[in-house]
Amino acid sequence: MPFKTSYNSGLGQPSINLAGVTLASENKIVAGTILKGFDDLLGEGEFIYLPGAANVAAGDCVLYDLNPAGATVTRHTNATGSNSGRPVAFAVSAVPAGSFGWYQIAGCAIVNTVAGTAAGVMMGTATAGAVGNTADAGDQILGARISTAVGTPAAGQSYATLNRPYVQGQIT
């Protein structure tokens, strides 16, 4: 994605490559760090620095947990996320296991979607990393909305509006 950052004085760096992936947490950047970036087409967004996981591709939906022993990331499916209340982010680029990268949590994002997806609510699917909007109990992703049908901006993708999304928690 073309998102850019401006000077990040808190991180002591003039700018950060949001599409960059590192093999270890970069100096001064710890898992859970959040910063703003901008793109001429997509506007402003917020991004969180997290570890990678097996098979994470650009646009993939992931579930994450932060804790002092180490942050964890899992590619989202309706089986792994249903009723979990876990926070959700979308990979800016491929972030393999053993590395760290940036994931989008706010703004207009490009997300991987399944066939038949239309603009509307965002739901987890059986396809790892991809979202859709077919109703599935306990799998709605709150704080996110699919803005375009699958195929816009590219095949297998949609634009989505994010505001620090999370999976619906268990309803009793």
C-alpha positions in Angstrom: 0.0 0.0 0.0 1.2 3.5 -0.6 0.6 4.9 2.9 3.4 7.3 4.1 4.1 8.7 7.5 5.4 12.1 8.5 8.0 12.8 11.1 7.5 10.5 14.1 9.4 12.3 16.8 8.3 9.8 19.5 10.0 7.1 17.6 13.0 9.3 16.7 12.6 8.6 13.0 11.8 11.0 10.2 9.4 8.5 8.5 8.5 4.8 8.6 8.0 2.5 5.7 4.5 1.0 6.5 5.0 -1.7 3.8 8.3 -2.7 5.4 8.8 -6.0 7.2 11.6 -6.7 9.6 12.9 -10.0 11.0 12.8 -8.6 14.6 11.1 -5.8 16.3 12.8 -2.6 15.1 14.8 -0.5 17.6 12.5 1.8 19.6 9.3 0.2 18.0 7.6 -2.3 20.2 4.6 -4.5 19.3 1.4 -2.5 19.8 2.9 0.8 18.7 0.3 2.8 16.8 1.0 5.6 14.3 -0.9 7.6 11.6 -0.1 7.5 7.9 -1.7 9.0 4.9 -2.2 8.2 1.2 -3.2 10.6 -1.6 -6.2 8.4 -2.6 -7.2 6.6 0.6 -6.6 9.5 3.1 -5.4 9.2 6.6 -5.2 5.8 8.5 -3.9 4.3 11.7 -1.5 1.4 11.8 -0.3 -0.9 14.6 3.0 -2.7 14.7 2.6 -6.5 15.3 4.4 -9.8 14.7 3.7 -11.8 11.6 2.0 -15.2 11.3 2.1 -18.1 8.8 0.7 -17.2 5.4 -0.3 -13.5 6.2 -0.7 -11.7 2.9 -1.4 -8.0 2.2 -5.0 -7.2 2.9 -5.5 -10.2 5.2 -7.7 -9.8 8.3 -5.9 -10.9 11.5 -6.8 -11.2 15.2 -4.3 -10.0 17.6 -3.5 -10.0 21.4 -1.0 -7.8 23.2 0.7 -8.9 26.4 4.1 -8.4 28.0 5.2 -12.0 27.2 4.7 -11.2 23.5 2.0 -10.1 21.1 0.3 -12.8 19.0 -1.3 -12.7 15.6 -3.7 -15.2 13.9 -5.2 -15.1 10.5 -8.9 -14.6 11.0 -11.5 -17.2 10.2 -15.0 -17.6 11.5 -13.7 -20.7 13.4 -10.9 -18.8 15.1 -12.7 -15.5 15.8 -16.3 -16.3 16.4 -17.7 -14.6 19.6 -14.1 -13.8 20.7 -14.3 -10.0 21.1 -10.7 -9.9 19.9 -9.3 -6.9 18.1 -8.9 -7.1 14.3 -6.3 -5.5 12.0 -5.5 -5.8 8.2 -2.0 -6.5 6.9 -0.4 -3.7 4.9 1.9 -6.3 3.3 2.8 -9.9 3.7 4.1 -10.4 7.2 5.5 -13.9 7.6 6.0 -15.7 10.9 9.2 -14.6 12.7 8.9 -11.1 11.4 7.2 -7.8 12.3 5.1 -5.4 10.2 2.4 -2.8 10.1 -1.4 -3.6 10.1 -4.2 -1.1 9.5 -6.8 -0.4 12.2 -8.4 2.9 11.1 -9.3 4.7 7.8 -10.0 3.4 4.3 -8.2 0.1 3.8 -7.8 -2.4 1.0 -9.0 -5.8 2.4 -9.2 -9.3 1.0 -12.8 -10.4 0.4 -14.6 -13.6 -0.7 -16.7 -14.0 -3.8 -20.1 -12.5 -3.6 -19.2 -9.7 -1.1 -21.2 -6.5 -1.4 -20.9 -3.2 0.4 -22.3 -3.5 3.9 -21.5 -5.2 7.2 -18.2 -7.0 7.7 -18.3 -10.7 8.7 -15.6 -13.3 9.3 -15.6 -16.2 6.7 -14.3 -19.7 6.5 -11.5 -18.4 4.2 -8.4 -17.5 6.3 -7.7 -13.8 6.1 -10.7 -12.9 4.0 -13.9 -11.2 5.1 -17.3 -11.0 3.5 -20.8 -10.0 4.5 -22.8 -13.2 4.6 -24.5 -13.4 8.0 -22.9 -15.8 10.4 -23.8 -15.8 14.1 -21.0 -14.4 16.3 -18.8 -13.4 13.4 -19.6 -9.7 12.7 -16.6 -7.4 12.8 -17.7 -4.3 14.6 -16.0 -1.0 13.9 -15.6 -2.0 10.2 -17.8 -1.7 7.1 -17.1 -3.1 3.6 -17.4 0.0 1.4 -17.3 -1.6 -2.1 -18.3 -4.9 -3.7 -15.5 -7.5 -4.2 -13.5 -6.6 -7.3 -13.0 -2.9 -6.3 -10.1 -1.9 -6.2 -8.9 -5.3 -7.5 -10.0 -9.0 -7.9 -10.5 -10.6 -4.5 -10.4 -7.2 -2.7 -12.7 -4.4 -1.5 -12.3 -1.1 0.2 -13.3 -1.0 3.8 -13.8 1.7 6.4 -12.1 0.8 9.7 -12.4 2.3 13.2 -10.4 0.0 15.5 -12.4 -3.1 14.6 -13.0 -6.1 16.8 -15.0 -9.3 16.5 -18.4 -9.5 18.1 -18.2 -10.8 21.7 -20.3 -13.7 22.9 -23.9 -12.9 23.4 -25.7 -14.7 26.2 
